[in-house]
Amino acid sequence: MASPLKNVVIVGAGGNLGSHVLKAFLSSKAFNISALTRESSTSTFPDGLQVIKSDYSHDSLVSAFKGQDAVISIVGNAGLAFQQKLIDAAVDAGVKRFIPSEFGNNTADDRVRALAPLLDGKKANVDYLKERQDRLTWTALITGPFFDAGVKNGFLGFNLQSHEATIYDDGTNPASVTTLAQIGRALVAVLQNPEVTQNQYVYVESFTITQKQILGALEKATGKDWKVTDIALKPVIEESTERLKGGDFTAVRVLLLAAGLARFPDGPYGDWSRVPGGSWNERLGLEKENFDEVVGSLVN
């Protein structure tokens, strides 16, 4: 049965994640897709895609959202607070579903937000949606770290150029991670299953792995023994927390990583087998990816 959420506008479709999300929706051929951009934007999009320009005033946003069934927000951290303006416009325009910019750590978990307070802004947007869910439904998609991007840019502790790895604690803590392409497919699946995903935190993954497993796969794929540096995470967390309190926002990176990969006495925070209801992959008909194949694609 076709989804009642047929007309979909993506805010932030020109970004790194946004381009993968846009590709997934265009490939599905199940939706009428458009992209919302600022009037000053220089982003380019595939031929034939409807691009809606806006000055991001309330009236302009309402006009842009008229006739849309769903709004997907993929704004970056700098735009998180602005999402409440998007939500207000979506309500006034009669939009049925709003998907806020989550796509990362489990912001529904108080422990995660205590570790990385930057995530409070994401939780505030979901709370804002909950207050309006009699007029606008929502879905918060939680994906864990972006696996392919996190390996390429070193976020997950691996340097593809120097073949060096930073392993936190013993590297055996399981974490659910998702590739950029899989996030796009997950969003398609969310809107194709509107009733079960309505007003829900939805947890998806490409696979659940440990740092040690990533290291082994990278050594196999590169045919090299990697230099490994072992680091105890607790003092790094403590030091980064103090830096963040002092206004050093570069400390956020390790706190976000810890929230996804670290071992704590009360269990790992980023393993979707431990969240209420577990992973949604099977319910959404979303297949997990082949771990070795994904790793191989990153080094070739």
Residue pairs with C-beta under 8 A, 6 or more apart in sequence:
2 30
3 30
3 31
3 191
3 192
3 193
3 194
4 69
4 96
4 194
5 31
5 69
5 70
5 96
5 97
5 191
5 194
6 31
6 32
6 69
7 31
7 32
7 34
7 67
7 68
7 69
7 70
8 25
8 31
8 32
8 33
8 34
8 68
8 69
8 70
8 71
8 72
8 191
9 33
9 34
9 35
9 36
9 52
9 64
9 65
9 68
9 70
9 71
9 72
10 18
10 21
10 22
10 25
10 33
10 34
10 35
10 36
10 72
10 74
11 35
11 36
11 71
11 72
11 73
11 74
11 75
11 86
12 18
12 73
12 74
12 75
12 76
12 79
12 101
13 19
13 21
13 22
13 35
13 36
13 37
13 43
13 45
13 74
14 35
14 37
14 41
14 43
14 44
14 45
15 74
15 76
16 149
16 180
17 74
17 103
17 146
17 180
17 183
18 74
20 180
20 181
20 183
20 184
21 72
21 74
21 183
21 184
21 187
22 33
22 35
22 45
22 46
22 49
22 184
23 181
23 184
24 181
24 184
24 185
24 187
24 188
25 31
25 33
25 184
25 187
25 188
26 33
26 46
26 49
28 188
28 192
30 188
30 192
31 188
31 191
32 50
33 49
33 50
34 49
34 50
34 51
34 52
34 68
35 43
35 45
35 49
35 50
35 51
35 52
36 52
36 54
36 64
37 43
37 51
37 52
37 53
37 54
38 53
38 54
38 55
38 56
39 53
39 54
39 55
41 53
45 51
52 64
54 60
54 61
54 63
54 64
56 82
56 85
58 85
58 88
58 89
58 92
61 85
61 86
61 89
61 93
62 89
62 92
62 93
63 93
64 89
64 93
65 71
65 89
65 90
65 93
65 95
66 93
66 94
68 90
68 93
68 95
69 95
69 96
69 97
70 95
70 96
70 97
70 98
70 99
70 191
71 86
71 90
71 95
71 97
71 98
71 99
72 99
72 187
73 83
73 86
73 98
73 99
73 100
73 101
74 101
74 103
75 82
75 83
75 101
76 101
77 118
77 121
79 101
80 101
80 121
80 122
80 125
81 121
83 100
83 101
83 125
83 128
84 125
84 128
86 98
87 98
87 100
87 125
87 128
87 129
87 132
87 136
90 98
90 136
91 132
91 135
91 136
95 136
96 136
96 137
96 194
97 136
97 137
97 138
97 139
97 191
97 194
97 198
98 129
98 136
98 137
98 138
99 138
99 139
99 140
99 141
99 187
99 190
100 122
100 125
100 126
100 129
100 138
100 140
101 122
101 125
102 122
102 126
102 140
102 141
102 142
102 143
103 141
103 142
103 143
103 146
103 183
104 142
104 143
104 144
104 145
104 146
104 256
104 260
105 112
105 116
105 119
105 142
105 144
105 145
105 256
105 259
105 260
105 269
105 270
106 112
106 142
106 144
106 201
106 203
106 259
106 269
106 270
106 275
107 113
107 119
107 122
107 123
107 126
107 140
107 142
108 123
108 126
108 140
108 142
108 201
108 275
109 269
109 275
111 264
111 266
111 269
112 119
112 259
112 269
113 119
113 120
113 123
115 237
115 255
115 258
115 259
115 269
116 252
116 255
116 256
116 258
116 259
117 244
118 249
118 252
118 255
118 256
119 256
119 259
126 138
126 140
126 201
129 136
129 138
130 138
130 199
133 199
137 194
137 198
137 199
138 198
138 199
139 190
139 197
139 198
139 199
139 200
139 202
140 200
140 201
140 202
141 183
141 186
141 187
141 190
141 202
141 204
142 201
142 202
142 203
142 204
142 272
143 176
143 177
143 178
143 182
143 183
143 186
143 203
143 204
143 205
144 175
144 176
144 177
144 178
144 205
144 260
144 270
144 272
145 155
145 156
145 175
145 177
145 178
145 257
145 260
145 261
145 270
146 155
146 177
146 178
146 179
146 180
146 183
147 156
147 177
147 178
147 179
147 206
147 207
147 294
148 179
148 180
148 181
148 294
148 297
148 298
149 155
149 180
150 156
150 177
151 158
151 160
151 214
151 218
151 295
151 298
152 160
152 298
155 253
155 257
156 177
156 211
156 214
156 257
156 261
157 165
157 166
157 167
157 168
157 211
157 257
158 164
158 165
158 166
158 214
158 215
158 218
158 226
159 165
160 218
160 298
160 299
162 227
163 218
163 222
163 224
163 225
163 226
163 227
164 226
164 227
164 228
164 229
165 211
165 215
165 218
165 226
165 227
165 228
165 229
166 228
166 229
166 231
167 211
167 212
167 215
167 228
167 229
167 230
167 231
168 211
168 231
168 232
168 233
168 236
168 257
168 258
168 261
168 262
169 231
169 232
169 233
169 262
169 263
170 212
170 230
171 210
171 211
171 212
171 215
171 230
172 210
172 211
172 212
172 263
173 210
173 211
173 261
173 262
173 263
173 268
173 271
174 208
174 209
174 210
174 268
174 270
174 271
174 273
175 208
175 209
175 210
175 260
175 261
175 268
175 270
175 271
176 203
176 205
176 207
176 208
176 270
176 271
176 272
176 273
176 279
177 205
177 206
177 207
177 208
177 209
177 260
178 186
178 204
178 205
178 206
179 206
179 289
179 294
182 204
182 205
182 206
182 286
182 289
183 204
185 286
186 202
186 204
186 284
186 286
189 284
189 285
189 286
190 197
190 202
190 284
191 197
192 284
193 283
193 284
193 285
196 283
197 280
197 284
202 280
202 284
203 272
203 275
203 277
203 278
203 279
203 280
204 272
204 279
204 280
204 281
204 284
204 286
205 272
205 279
205 281
205 288
206 288
206 289
206 291
206 294
207 288
207 289
207 291
207 294
208 271
208 272
208 273
209 291
211 261
213 291
214 295
215 226
215 228
217 291
217 292
217 295
218 226
218 295
218 299
219 225
219 226
220 292
221 292
221 295
221 296
221 298
221 299
221 300
222 299
233 258
233 262
233 263
236 254
236 258
237 254
237 255
237 258
237 262
239 251
240 251
240 252
240 254
240 255
241 251
241 255
243 250
243 251
244 251
244 252
244 255
259 269
259 270
260 269
260 270
261 268
261 270
262 268
262 269
267 274
268 274
272 278
272 279
273 279
280 286
281 287
281 288
